[in-house]
Amino acid sequence: MKRFLSVAAILTLVLADAAVSAQSKPSFAGKWTMVPDPNAAAAAGGRGRGMAGGLGPEFTAVQDDKTLTVTTNNPQLGELKTVYNLDGSESKNPLNFGGQTVDRVSKVKWDGAKLVITTTISFNGNPAESTQTWMLDGSGSLVIETSSNFGGTPTTTKATYKK
């Protein structure tokens, strides 16, 4: 009887831990619109919201247990669909730009309730890397912080989106 209770207690702890882990991975699904940042607009000479992290002023995300699919509309490239594998395996999303193909390879990892997407690209033999950290704040807004070394200069931007 004691052995049964010990096994039952361990099983309960394991299942409770699994439930907490599942709860710590939020869904980023939805149509997201960037919240204007008056400080960023002033710093940009009043030109507006910019393209923080390359997502632009709005995008749509579809998420299931295996993938996060992000769809954006780019004035030069049209609709872009990027699929990220949520299991940590590589996601390849080549980009055709000006008659050339840019290889984009991304890996995703969970850091608690944050989704961290690291993408490497190679353009004309020059590698670059960016990292996006996605998180939901207390009001349900999506905050994306992007760090990159595109162009050789490290930069970090932060954008907030609402559904």
DSSP file (Angstrom, degrees, kcal/mol; ACC not computed):
  #  RESIDUE AA STRUCTURE BP1 BP2  ACC     N-H-->O    O-->H-N    N-H-->O    O-->H-N    TCO  KAPPA ALPHA  PHI   PSI    X-CA   Y-CA   Z-CA
    1    1 A M     >        0   0    0      0, 0.0     4,-2.3     0, 0.0     5,-0.2   0.000 360.0 360.0 360.0 -42.2    0.0    0.0    0.0
    2    2 A K  H  >  +     0   0    0      1,-0.2     4,-2.4     2,-0.2     5,-0.2   0.904 360.0  51.8 -62.6 -39.8    2.8    2.4    0.9
    3    3 A R  H  > S+     0   0    0      1,-0.2     4,-2.5     2,-0.2    -1,-0.2   0.917 108.8  50.6 -63.2 -42.8    4.5    1.7   -2.5
    4    4 A F  H  > S+     0   0    0      1,-0.2     4,-2.5     2,-0.2    -1,-0.2   0.913 111.1  48.2 -60.3 -43.6    1.2    2.4   -4.3
    5    5 A L  H  X S+     0   0    0     -4,-2.3     4,-2.4     2,-0.2    -1,-0.2   0.880 111.0  51.1 -66.1 -37.5    0.9    5.7   -2.5
    6    6 A S  H  X S+     0   0    0     -4,-2.4     4,-2.4     2,-0.2    -2,-0.2   0.933 112.4  45.6 -64.1 -45.8    4.5    6.6   -3.3
    7    7 A V  H  X S+     0   0    0     -4,-2.5     4,-2.6     1,-0.2    -2,-0.2   0.904 113.3  50.4 -63.7 -41.5    4.0    5.9   -7.0
    8    8 A A  H  X S+     0   0    0     -4,-2.5     4,-2.2    -5,-0.2    -2,-0.2   0.895 110.7  49.5 -63.7 -40.1    0.7    7.8   -7.0
    9    9 A A  H  X S+     0   0    0     -4,-2.4     4,-2.1     2,-0.2    -2,-0.2   0.919 112.5  46.8 -66.0 -43.4    2.4   10.8   -5.3
   10   10 A I  H  X S+     0   0    0     -4,-2.4     4,-2.5     2,-0.2    -2,-0.2   0.921 112.2  50.5 -63.9 -44.1    5.2   10.8   -7.8
   11   11 A L  H  X S+     0   0    0     -4,-2.6     4,-2.5     1,-0.2     5,-0.2   0.896 109.3  51.5 -61.3 -40.4    2.8   10.5  -10.7
   12   12 A T  H  X S+     0   0    0     -4,-2.2     4,-2.4     2,-0.2    -1,-0.2   0.914 110.7  48.1 -62.2 -43.7    0.8   13.4   -9.3
   13   13 A L  H  X S+     0   0    0     -4,-2.1     4,-2.4     2,-0.2    -2,-0.2   0.907 112.0  49.3 -64.2 -42.1    3.9   15.6   -9.1
   14   14 A V  H  X S+     0   0    0     -4,-2.5     4,-2.2     2,-0.2    -2,-0.2   0.930 113.3  46.2 -63.4 -45.6    5.0   14.7  -12.7
   15   15 A L  H  X S+     0   0    0     -4,-2.5     4,-2.1     2,-0.2    -2,-0.2   0.886 112.3  50.7 -66.0 -38.2    1.5   15.5  -14.1
   16   16 A A  H  X S+     0   0    0     -4,-2.4     4,-2.2     2,-0.2    -1,-0.2   0.908 110.4  49.8 -64.7 -41.1    1.3   18.7  -12.1
   17   17 A D  H  X S+     0   0    0     -4,-2.4     4,-2.4     1,-0.2    -2,-0.2   0.900 110.1  50.7 -63.8 -40.8    4.8   19.7  -13.5
   18   18 A A  H  X S+     0   0    0     -4,-2.2     4,-2.3     2,-0.2    -1,-0.2   0.883 109.4  51.1 -63.7 -38.7    3.7   18.9  -17.0
   19   19 A A  H  X S+     0   0    0     -4,-2.1     4,-2.0     2,-0.2    -2,-0.2   0.900 110.5  48.2 -66.7 -40.2    0.5   21.0  -16.6
   20   20 A V  H  X S+     0   0    0     -4,-2.2     4,-1.5     2,-0.2    -2,-0.2   0.911 111.7  50.4 -65.5 -41.8    2.6   24.0  -15.3
   21   21 A S  H  < S+     0   0    0     -4,-2.4     4,-0.4     1,-0.2    -2,-0.2   0.909 110.3  49.5 -62.1 -42.3    5.0   23.6  -18.3
   22   22 A A  H >< S+     0   0    0     -4,-2.3     3,-1.0     1,-0.2    -1,-0.2   0.885 110.5  50.7 -64.6 -37.9    2.2   23.5  -20.8
   23   23 A Q  H 3< S+     0   0    0     -4,-2.0    -1,-0.2     1,-0.2    -2,-0.2   0.788 100.8  63.5 -70.0 -26.4    0.7   26.6  -19.2
   24   24 A S  T 3< S+     0   0    0     -4,-1.5    -1,-0.2    -3,-0.2    -2,-0.2   0.547  88.4  76.8 -78.3  -5.2    4.0   28.5  -19.4
   25   25 A K  S <  S-     0   0    0     -3,-1.0    -1,-0.1    -4,-0.4    88,-0.1  -0.844  74.9-161.0-107.1  96.9    4.0   28.3  -23.2
   26   26 A P        -     0   0    0      0, 0.0     2,-0.5     0, 0.0    -2,-0.1  -0.203  18.9-111.7 -74.2 165.5    1.5   30.9  -24.4
   27   27 A S        -     0   0    0      1,-0.1    37,-0.0     2,-0.1    35,-0.0  -0.856  20.4-170.5 -96.5 131.8   -0.1   31.1  -27.8
   28   28 A F        +     0   0    0     -2,-0.5    33,-0.2     2,-0.0    -1,-0.1   0.188  41.5 135.2-101.8  13.1    0.9   34.0  -30.0
   29   29 A A        +     0   0    0     31,-0.1     2,-0.2    34,-0.1    33,-0.2  -0.330  34.0  70.5 -65.9 143.0   -1.8   33.3  -32.6
   30   30 A G  E    S-A   61   0A   0     31,-2.8    31,-2.8     2,-0.1     2,-0.6  -0.756  86.0 -66.2 142.5 175.3   -3.8   36.3  -33.9
   31   31 A K  E     -A   60   0A   0     29,-0.2     2,-0.4    -2,-0.2    29,-0.2  -0.902  54.1-160.8 -98.4 120.8   -3.7   39.4  -36.0
   32   32 A W  E     -A   59   0A   0     27,-3.2    27,-2.0    -2,-0.6     2,-0.4  -0.854  12.0-167.0-112.5 136.6   -1.3   41.8  -34.4
   33   33 A T  E     -AB  58 162A   0    129,-2.8   129,-2.6    -2,-0.4    25,-0.2  -0.983  29.2-113.3-123.2 131.2   -1.0   45.6  -35.0
   34   34 A M  E     - B   0 161A   0     23,-3.4   127,-0.3    -2,-0.4    15,-0.1  -0.349  22.7-130.4 -65.1 137.4    2.0   47.6  -33.7
   35   35 A V        -     0   0    0    125,-3.5   125,-0.4    -2,-0.1    -1,-0.1  -0.789  32.7-112.9 -85.2 123.6    1.3   50.1  -31.0
   36   36 A P        -     0   0    0      0, 0.0     3,-0.1     0, 0.0    -1,-0.1  -0.321  22.8-149.7 -60.5 137.1    2.9   53.5  -32.0
   37   37 A D     >  -     0   0    0      1,-0.1     4,-2.2    11,-0.1     3,-0.5  -0.923   2.3-159.9-108.1 106.4    5.8   54.5  -29.9
   38   38 A P  H  > S+     0   0    0      0, 0.0     4,-2.0     0, 0.0     5,-0.1   0.819  92.1  54.7 -58.3 -31.2    5.9   58.3  -29.8
   39   39 A N  H  > S+     0   0    0      2,-0.2     4,-2.2     1,-0.2     5,-0.1   0.896 108.4  47.8 -68.2 -39.5    9.6   58.2  -28.7
   40   40 A A  H  > S+     0   0    0     -3,-0.5     4,-1.8     2,-0.2    -1,-0.2   0.891 110.9  51.3 -68.3 -39.1   10.5   56.1  -31.7
   41   41 A A  H  <>S+     0   0    0     -4,-2.2     5,-3.9     2,-0.2     6,-0.5   0.905 111.4  47.6 -64.6 -40.5    8.6   58.3  -34.1
   42   42 A A  H ><5S+     0   0    0     -4,-2.0     3,-1.5     3,-0.2    -2,-0.2   0.910 111.6  50.1 -65.8 -41.1   10.4   61.4  -32.8
   43   43 A A  H 3<5S+     0   0    0     -4,-2.2    -1,-0.2     1,-0.3    -2,-0.2   0.811 108.5  53.6 -66.9 -28.7   13.8   59.6  -33.0
   44   44 A A  T ><5S-     0   0    0     -4,-1.8     3,-0.5     4,-0.2    -1,-0.3   0.262 125.1-102.0 -89.2  12.7   13.0   58.7  -36.6
   45   45 A G  T < 5S-     0   0    0     -3,-1.5    -3,-0.2     1,-0.2    -2,-0.1   0.801  73.8 -58.9  73.3  27.6   12.3   62.3  -37.5
   46   46 A G  T 3 <S+     0   0    0     -5,-3.9    -1,-0.2    -6,-0.2    -4,-0.2   0.636 100.0 133.3  78.5  13.3    8.5   61.7  -37.4
   47   47 A R    <   -     0   0    0     -6,-0.5     2,-0.3    -3,-0.5     3,-0.3   0.570  62.9-120.9 -78.3  -6.9    8.6   59.1  -40.1
   48   48 A G        -     0   0    0     -7,-0.3    -1,-0.2     1,-0.2    -4,-0.2  -0.764  51.1 -22.4 112.6-153.2    6.4   56.7  -38.1
   49   49 A R  S    S-     0   0    0     -2,-0.3     3,-0.4     1,-0.2    -1,-0.2   0.714  71.1-159.0 -84.8 -24.0    6.5   53.2  -36.7
   50   50 A G        -     0   0    0     -3,-0.3    -1,-0.2     1,-0.2    -9,-0.0  -0.253  36.9 -66.8  77.9-167.6    9.2   51.6  -38.7
   51   51 A M    >   -     0   0    0      5,-0.1     3,-3.4     4,-0.1    -1,-0.2  -0.410  53.2-166.6-122.7  52.4    9.8   47.9  -39.3
   52   52 A A  G >  S-     0   0    0     -3,-0.4     3,-1.6     1,-0.3     4,-0.4  -0.153  78.0  -7.5 -48.4 122.0   10.8   46.6  -35.8
   53   53 A G  G 3  S-     0   0    0      1,-0.3    -1,-0.3     2,-0.1    94,-0.1   0.597 118.7 -77.9  66.4  10.7   12.3   43.2  -36.2
   54   54 A G  G <  S+     0   0    0     -3,-3.4    -1,-0.3     1,-0.1    -2,-0.2   0.493 111.7 107.9  79.7   2.1   11.3   43.1  -39.8
   55   55 A L    <   -     0   0    0     -3,-1.6     3,-0.4     1,-0.2    18,-0.3   0.764  66.2-153.6 -85.2 -25.4    7.6   42.3  -39.0
   56   56 A G        -     0   0    0     -4,-0.4    -1,-0.2     1,-0.2    -5,-0.1  -0.260  44.0 -42.1  81.9-171.8    6.3   45.7  -39.9
   57   57 A P  S    S+     0   0    0      0, 0.0   -23,-3.4     0, 0.0     2,-0.3   0.731 123.4   9.4 -71.5 -22.0    3.2   47.5  -38.6
   58   58 A E  E     +A   33   0A   0     -3,-0.4    15,-0.5   -25,-0.2     2,-0.3  -0.993  62.0 165.3-154.9 154.4    1.0   44.4  -38.6
   59   59 A F  E     -AC  32  72A   0    -27,-2.0   -27,-3.2    -2,-0.3     2,-0.4  -0.970  28.2-123.7-157.7 165.5    1.2   40.6  -39.1
   60   60 A T  E     -AC  31  71A   0     11,-2.3    11,-2.9    -2,-0.3     2,-0.4  -0.963  20.7-163.9-118.7 135.8   -0.8   37.5  -38.5
   61   61 A A  E     -AC  30  70A   0    -31,-2.8   -31,-2.8    -2,-0.4     2,-0.4  -0.973   4.9-170.1-121.3 134.5    0.5   34.5  -36.5
   62   62 A V  E     - C   0  69A   0      7,-2.5     7,-3.3    -2,-0.4     2,-0.4  -0.992  14.3-175.2-120.8 128.3   -1.0   31.0  -36.5
   63   63 A Q  E     + C   0  68A   0     -2,-0.4     2,-0.2     5,-0.2     5,-0.2  -0.978  13.5 160.4-131.2 136.2    0.3   28.6  -33.9
   64   64 A D        -     0   0    0      3,-2.4    22,-0.1    -2,-0.4    -2,-0.0  -0.668  60.9 -76.2-130.6-166.7   -0.2   25.0  -33.2
   65   65 A D  S    S+     0   0    0     -2,-0.2     3,-0.1     1,-0.2    -2,-0.0   0.772 128.1  31.7 -65.2 -25.1    1.7   22.4  -31.1
   66   66 A K  S    S+     0   0    0      1,-0.2    20,-3.1    19,-0.1    21,-0.5   0.760 119.2  25.5-106.4 -30.3    4.4   22.1  -33.8
   67   67 A T  E     - D   0  85A   0     18,-0.2    -3,-2.4    19,-0.1     2,-0.4  -0.931  47.0-149.1-140.4 158.2    4.8   25.4  -35.6
   68   68 A L  E     -CD  63  84A   0     16,-2.1    16,-2.9    -2,-0.3     2,-0.5  -0.996  22.6-164.3-121.1 120.1    4.4   29.2  -35.5
   69   69 A T  E     -CD  62  83A   0     -7,-3.3    -7,-2.5    -2,-0.4     2,-0.5  -0.936   2.5-166.9-111.0 122.0    3.5   30.6  -38.9
   70   70 A V  E     -CD  61  82A   0     12,-3.0    12,-2.8    -2,-0.5     2,-0.5  -0.931   0.7-167.5-112.4 125.6    4.0   34.4  -39.3
   71   71 A T  E     +CD  60  81A   0    -11,-2.9   -11,-2.3    -2,-0.5     2,-0.3  -0.959  12.7 169.3-116.7 125.5    2.5   36.2  -42.4
   72   72 A T  E     -CD  59  80A   0      8,-2.5     8,-3.0    -2,-0.5     2,-0.5  -0.847  30.0-130.8-125.8 163.5    3.5   39.7  -43.2
   73   73 A N  E     - D   0  79A   0    -15,-0.5     6,-0.2    -2,-0.3   -15,-0.2  -0.980  22.4-168.6-117.4 119.7    3.0   42.0  -46.2
   74   74 A N  E  >  - D   0  78A   0      4,-2.8     4,-3.1    -2,-0.5    -2,-0.0  -0.913  22.7-137.4-109.1 130.2    6.1   43.8  -47.4
   75   75 A P  T  4 S+     0   0    0      0, 0.0    -1,-0.1     0, 0.0     4,-0.1   0.848 104.9  35.7 -55.8 -35.8    5.8   46.6  -49.9
   76   76 A Q  T  4 S+     0   0    0      2,-0.1    -3,-0.0     1,-0.1     0, 0.0   0.816 130.4  29.1 -86.2 -32.2    8.7   45.3  -52.0
   77   77 A L  T  4 S-     0   0    0      1,-0.3     2,-0.2    20,-0.1    -1,-0.1   0.542  93.2-142.3-109.6 -10.0    8.2   41.6  -51.6
   78   78 A G  E  <  +D   74   0A   0     -4,-3.1    -4,-2.8     2,-0.1     2,-0.3  -0.497  63.9   3.6  80.0-153.0    4.5   41.1  -51.2
   79   79 A E  E     -D   73   0A   0     -6,-0.2     2,-0.5    -2,-0.2    -6,-0.2  -0.518  68.3-166.4 -72.9 129.0    3.1   38.5  -48.8
   80   80 A L  E     -D   72   0A   0     -8,-3.0    -8,-2.5    -2,-0.3     2,-0.5  -0.972   4.9-166.1-118.8 129.3    5.8   36.7  -46.8
   81   81 A K  E     -D   71   0A   0     -2,-0.5     2,-0.5   -10,-0.2   -10,-0.2  -0.967   5.3-174.0-116.4 124.2    5.1   33.5  -44.9
   82   82 A T  E     -D   70   0A   0    -12,-2.8   -12,-3.0    -2,-0.5     2,-0.5  -0.977   6.9-159.7-120.9 127.7    7.7   32.3  -42.4
   83   83 A V  E     -D   69   0A   0     -2,-0.5     2,-0.5   -14,-0.2   -14,-0.2  -0.923   4.5-166.1-111.5 126.3    7.2   29.0  -40.6
   84   84 A Y  E     -D   68   0A   0    -16,-2.9   -16,-2.1    -2,-0.5     2,-0.5  -0.935  18.3-133.5-111.3 131.4    9.1   28.2  -37.3
   85   85 A N  E >   -D   67   0A   0     -2,-0.5     3,-0.9     4,-0.4    23,-0.5  -0.735  10.5-156.4 -81.6 124.8    9.3   24.7  -35.9
   86   86 A L  T 3  S+     0   0    0    -20,-3.1   -19,-0.1    -2,-0.5    -1,-0.1   0.465  82.3  74.6 -83.4  -1.0    8.6   24.9  -32.2
   87   87 A D  T 3  S-     0   0    0    -21,-0.5    -1,-0.2     2,-0.1     3,-0.1   0.382 114.1-103.9 -92.1   4.9   10.5   21.7  -31.4
   88   88 A G  S <  S+     0   0    0     -3,-0.9    -2,-0.1     1,-0.3     2,-0.1   0.353  79.6 130.4  91.8  -6.8   13.9   23.4  -31.8
   89   89 A S        -     0   0    0      1,-0.1    19,-0.4    18,-0.1    -4,-0.4  -0.414  69.0 -82.9 -77.7 159.7   14.7   21.9  -35.2
   90   90 A E        -     0   0    0     17,-0.1     2,-0.5    -3,-0.1    17,-0.2  -0.304  37.0-156.3 -63.7 141.8   15.9   24.1  -38.0
   91   91 A S  E     -E  106   0A   0     15,-2.5    15,-2.8    -3,-0.1     2,-0.6  -0.989   6.4-155.8-117.0 126.3   13.3   26.0  -40.0
   92   92 A K  E     +E  105   0A   0     -2,-0.5    13,-0.2    13,-0.2    -9,-0.1  -0.916  20.4 166.2-108.5 122.8   14.4   27.0  -43.5
   93   93 A N        -     0   0    0     11,-2.5    12,-0.1    -2,-0.6     9,-0.1  -0.695  19.5-160.3-134.4  78.4   12.6   30.0  -45.1
   94   94 A P        -     0   0    0      0, 0.0     2,-0.4     0, 0.0     9,-0.2  -0.242   6.7-148.2 -62.1 151.3   14.5   31.2  -48.2
   95   95 A L  E     -J  102   0B   0      7,-2.7     7,-3.6     2,-0.1     2,-0.6  -0.985   2.3-147.1-125.4 126.2   13.7   34.8  -49.3
   96   96 A N  E     +J  101   0B   0     -2,-0.4     2,-0.4     5,-0.2     5,-0.2  -0.840  28.1 166.5 -95.7 122.4   13.9   35.9  -52.9
   97   97 A F  E >   -J  100   0B   0      3,-3.4     3,-1.7    -2,-0.6    -2,-0.1  -0.967  63.9 -16.3-141.9 118.6   15.0   39.5  -53.2
   98   98 A G  T 3  S-     0   0    0     -2,-0.4     3,-0.1     1,-0.3    -1,-0.1   0.846 127.1 -51.3  58.8  36.6   16.1   41.3  -56.3
   99   99 A G  T 3  S+     0   0    0      1,-0.3     2,-0.3     0, 0.0    -1,-0.3   0.467 120.9 102.9  80.7   0.8   16.6   38.1  -58.2
  100  100 A Q  E <   -J   97   0B   0     -3,-1.7    -3,-3.4     2,-0.0     2,-0.5  -0.880  67.4-130.5-116.5 150.2   18.8   36.6  -55.5
  101  101 A T  E     -J   96   0B   0     -2,-0.3     2,-0.6    -5,-0.2    -5,-0.2  -0.863  15.0-158.8 -99.7 128.8   17.9   34.0  -52.9
  102  102 A V  E     -J   95   0B   0     -7,-3.6    -7,-2.7    -2,-0.5     2,-0.4  -0.933  16.3-136.3-105.3 120.6   18.7   34.7  -49.3
  103  103 A D  E     - F   0 122A   0     19,-0.9    19,-1.1    -2,-0.6     2,-0.5  -0.642  21.5-172.5 -78.2 127.4   18.9   31.7  -47.1
  104  104 A R  E     - F   0 121A   0     -2,-0.4   -11,-2.5    17,-0.2     2,-0.5  -0.987   4.3-179.1-121.8 122.9   17.2   32.1  -43.7
  105  105 A V  E     -EF  92 120A   0     15,-2.5    15,-2.9    -2,-0.5     2,-0.3  -0.987   7.9-173.7-124.2 125.8   17.6   29.4  -41.1
  106  106 A S  E     -EF  91 119A   0    -15,-2.8   -15,-2.5    -2,-0.5     2,-0.4  -0.878  13.4-165.9-122.0 150.5   15.9   29.7  -37.8
  107  107 A K  E     - F   0 118A   0     11,-2.3    11,-2.8    -2,-0.3     2,-0.4  -0.995  12.1-154.6-131.5 140.3   15.8   27.8  -34.5
  108  108 A V  E     + F   0 117A   0    -23,-0.5     2,-0.3   -19,-0.4     9,-0.2  -0.893  14.0 174.1-115.7 142.1   13.3   28.3  -31.8
  109  109 A K  E     - F   0 116A   0      7,-2.2     7,-3.0    -2,-0.4     2,-0.4  -0.990  27.4-125.0-141.6 152.0   13.6   27.7  -28.1
  110  110 A W  E     - F   0 115A   0     -2,-0.3     2,-0.4     5,-0.2     5,-0.2  -0.807  14.9-171.0 -95.0 135.3   11.3   28.3  -25.1
  111  111 A D  E >   - F   0 114A   0      3,-3.0     3,-1.7    -2,-0.4     2,-0.4  -0.784  67.9 -68.6-121.3  82.8   12.6   30.3  -22.2
  112  112 A G  T 3  S-     0   0    0     -2,-0.4    -1,-0.1     1,-0.3   -88,-0.0  -0.586 118.3 -12.6  65.3-120.6    9.7   29.8  -19.8
  113  113 A A  T 3  S+     0   0    0     -2,-0.4     2,-0.4   -88,-0.1    23,-0.3   0.372 121.7  94.7 -91.7   4.1    6.8   31.8  -21.3
  114  114 A K  E <   -F  111   0A   0     -3,-1.7    -3,-3.0    21,-0.1     2,-0.5  -0.776  65.2-145.8 -98.8 141.3    9.1   33.6  -23.8
  115  115 A L  E     -FG 110 134A   0     19,-2.4    19,-3.2    -2,-0.4     2,-0.6  -0.927  13.6-162.0-104.3 124.1    9.7   32.3  -27.3
  116  116 A V  E     -FG 109 133A   0     -7,-3.0    -7,-2.2    -2,-0.5     2,-0.6  -0.935   5.2-171.2-112.9 119.4   13.2   33.0  -28.6
  117  117 A I  E     -FG 108 132A   0     15,-3.2    15,-2.9    -2,-0.6     2,-0.5  -0.943   1.3-169.5-113.7 117.0   13.8   32.8  -32.4
  118  118 A T  E     -FG 107 131A   0    -11,-2.8   -11,-2.3    -2,-0.6     2,-0.4  -0.932   8.9-174.3-108.7 123.5   17.4   32.9  -33.6
  119  119 A T  E     -FG 106 130A   0     11,-3.0    11,-2.6    -2,-0.5     2,-0.4  -0.959   9.1-165.1-122.2 132.0   17.7   33.4  -37.4
  120  120 A T  E     -FG 105 129A   0    -15,-2.9   -15,-2.5    -2,-0.4     2,-0.3  -0.924   9.9-174.7-111.9 142.4   20.9   33.3  -39.5
  121  121 A I  E     -FG 104 128A   0      7,-2.6     7,-2.0    -2,-0.4     2,-0.4  -0.912  15.5-152.7-128.6 159.2   21.1   34.6  -43.0
  122  122 A S  E     +FG 103 127A   0    -19,-1.1   -19,-0.9    -2,-0.3     2,-0.5  -0.964  15.8 176.6-133.0 118.6   23.7   34.6  -45.7
  123  123 A F  E >  S- G   0 126A   0      3,-2.0     3,-1.7    -2,-0.4   -21,-0.1  -0.975  76.5 -17.9-125.3 117.6   23.6   37.3  -48.3
  124  124 A N  T 3  S-     0   0    0     -2,-0.5    -1,-0.1     1,-0.3   -22,-0.1   0.865 128.6 -54.1  53.5  38.7   26.4   37.5  -50.8
  125  125 A G  T 3  S+     0   0    0      1,-0.2    -1,-0.3    -3,-0.0    -3,-0.0   0.494 112.2 122.0  78.4   3.2   28.5   35.2  -48.5
  126  126 A N  E <   -G  123   0A   0     -3,-1.7    -3,-2.0     2,-0.0    -1,-0.2  -0.877  52.0-149.4-102.4 111.6   28.1   37.6  -45.6
  127  127 A P  E     +G  122   0A   0      0, 0.0     2,-0.3     0, 0.0    -5,-0.2  -0.500  19.6 174.0 -79.5 149.1   26.5   35.8  -42.6
  128  128 A A  E     -G  121   0A   0     -7,-2.0    -7,-2.6    -2,-0.2     2,-0.4  -0.974  13.4-152.2-147.4 157.8   24.3   37.7  -40.1
  129  129 A E  E     -G  120   0A   0     -2,-0.3    20,-1.6    -9,-0.2     2,-0.3  -0.984   8.4-174.8-136.0 144.0   22.2   36.7  -37.1
  130  130 A S  E     -GH 119 148A   0    -11,-2.6   -11,-3.0    -2,-0.4     2,-0.4  -0.979   8.9-156.5-133.9 151.8   19.1   38.1  -35.4
  131  131 A T  E     -GH 118 147A   0     16,-3.0    16,-2.5    -2,-0.3     2,-0.5  -0.992   5.6-167.4-129.5 124.7   17.3   37.0  -32.3
  132  132 A Q  E     -GH 117 146A   0    -15,-2.9   -15,-3.2    -2,-0.4     2,-0.6  -0.936   4.2-161.4-109.0 132.3   13.7   37.8  -31.6
  133  133 A T  E     -GH 116 145A   0     12,-2.5    12,-2.1    -2,-0.5     2,-0.4  -0.965   9.2-162.9-114.0 116.9   12.2   37.3  -28.1
  134  134 A W  E     +GH 115 144A   0    -19,-3.2   -19,-2.4    -2,-0.6     2,-0.3  -0.836  18.9 158.1-100.5 132.3    8.4   37.1  -28.1
  135  135 A M  E     - H   0 143A   0      8,-1.9     8,-3.3    -2,-0.4     2,-0.5  -0.993  36.2-128.4-150.8 149.7    6.5   37.6  -24.8
  136  136 A L  E     - H   0 142A   0     -2,-0.3     6,-0.2   -23,-0.3     2,-0.1  -0.852  27.0-145.5 -97.0 132.5    3.0   38.5  -23.7
  137  137 A D    >   -     0   0    0      4,-2.7     3,-1.9    -2,-0.5    -1,-0.0  -0.257  37.4 -84.3 -87.2-177.0    2.8   41.3  -21.1
  138  138 A G  T 3  S+     0   0    0      1,-0.3    -1,-0.1     2,-0.1    -2,-0.0   0.719 128.6  51.2 -61.4 -23.9    0.3   41.6  -18.3
  139  139 A S  T 3  S-     0   0    0      2,-0.1    -1,-0.3     0, 0.0     3,-0.1   0.417 120.8-103.9 -94.4   1.8   -2.3   43.3  -20.6
  140  140 A G  S <  S+     0   0    0     -3,-1.9     2,-0.2     1,-0.3    23,-0.1   0.496  74.4 142.2  89.1   3.3   -2.0   40.6  -23.3
  141  141 A S        -     0   0    0     21,-0.1    -4,-2.7     1,-0.1     2,-0.5  -0.500  52.7-122.0 -75.2 148.9    0.1   42.7  -25.6
  142  142 A L  E     -HI 136 161A   0     19,-2.4    19,-2.9    -6,-0.2     2,-0.5  -0.823  24.7-164.6 -93.1 124.7    2.8   41.0  -27.6
  143  143 A V  E     -HI 135 160A   0     -8,-3.3    -8,-1.9    -2,-0.5     2,-0.5  -0.951   4.0-171.0-111.5 125.4    6.3   42.5  -27.0
  144  144 A I  E     -HI 134 159A   0     15,-2.9    15,-2.3    -2,-0.5     2,-0.5  -0.966   3.5-168.6-120.1 119.1    9.0   41.5  -29.4
  145  145 A E  E     -HI 133 158A   0    -12,-2.1   -12,-2.5    -2,-0.5     2,-0.5  -0.927  10.0-166.3-105.7 127.2   12.6   42.5  -28.7
  146  146 A T  E     -HI 132 157A   0     11,-2.8    11,-2.8    -2,-0.5     2,-0.4  -0.954  10.4-176.6-120.3 128.3   14.9   42.0  -31.7
  147  147 A S  E     +HI 131 156A   0    -16,-2.5   -16,-3.0    -2,-0.5     2,-0.3  -0.979  18.4 159.7-118.8 135.3   18.7   42.0  -31.5
  148  148 A S  E     -HI 130 155A   0      7,-2.4     7,-2.6    -2,-0.4   -18,-0.2  -0.971  42.6-150.6-149.5 164.5   20.7   41.8  -34.8
  149  149 A N    >   +     0   0    0    -20,-1.6     3,-2.2    -2,-0.3   -19,-0.1   0.005  45.1 148.1-121.9  25.7   24.1   42.4  -36.4
  150  150 A F  G >  S+     0   0    0      1,-0.3     3,-0.7   -21,-0.2    -2,-0.1  -0.403  74.0  19.0 -60.6 134.1   22.7   43.0  -39.9
  151  151 A G  G 3  S-     0   0    0      1,-0.2    -1,-0.3    -2,-0.1   -23,-0.1   0.526 127.7 -81.5  80.3   4.7   25.0   45.5  -41.6
  152  152 A G  G <  S+     0   0    0     -3,-2.2    -1,-0.2     1,-0.2    -2,-0.2   0.290 106.9 103.5  86.7 -11.8   27.8   44.8  -39.1
  153  153 A T  S <  S-     0   0    0     -3,-0.7    -1,-0.2     2,-0.0     2,-0.1  -0.921  72.0-127.3-108.8 119.9   26.4   47.1  -36.4
  154  154 A P        +     0   0    0      0, 0.0     2,-0.3     0, 0.0    -5,-0.2  -0.427  36.0 175.3 -64.8 133.1   24.6   45.4  -33.5
  155  155 A T  E     - I   0 148A   0     -7,-2.6    -7,-2.4    -2,-0.1     2,-0.4  -0.964  19.6-159.5-136.3 154.6   21.2   46.9  -32.8
  156  156 A T  E     + I   0 147A   0     -2,-0.3     2,-0.3    -9,-0.2    -9,-0.2  -0.997  13.4 177.4-134.8 131.6   18.3   46.1  -30.5
  157  157 A T  E     - I   0 146A   0    -11,-2.8   -11,-2.8    -2,-0.4     2,-0.4  -0.910  12.8-156.0-128.2 158.7   14.7   47.2  -31.0
  158  158 A K  E     - I   0 145A   0     -2,-0.3     2,-0.4   -13,-0.2   -13,-0.2  -0.999  11.9-179.5-136.2 133.5   11.5   46.6  -29.1
  159  159 A A  E     - I   0 144A   0    -15,-2.3   -15,-2.9    -2,-0.4     2,-0.4  -0.981  14.4-149.6-133.2 146.2    8.0   46.7  -30.5
  160  160 A T  E     - I   0 143A   0   -125,-0.4  -125,-3.5    -2,-0.4     2,-0.3  -0.950  15.0-169.3-116.6 135.9    4.6   46.2  -28.8
  161  161 A Y  E     -BI  34 142A   0    -19,-2.9   -19,-2.4    -2,-0.4     2,-0.3  -0.930   6.5-158.9-125.1 146.7    1.6   44.8  -30.7
  162  162 A K  E      B   33   0A   0   -129,-2.6  -129,-2.8    -2,-0.3   -21,-0.1  -0.914 360.0 360.0-119.9 151.4   -2.1   44.5  -29.8
  163  163 A K              0   0    0     -2,-0.3  -132,-0.2  -131,-0.2  -129,-0.1   0.465 360.0 360.0 -76.5 360.0   -4.7   42.1  -31.2
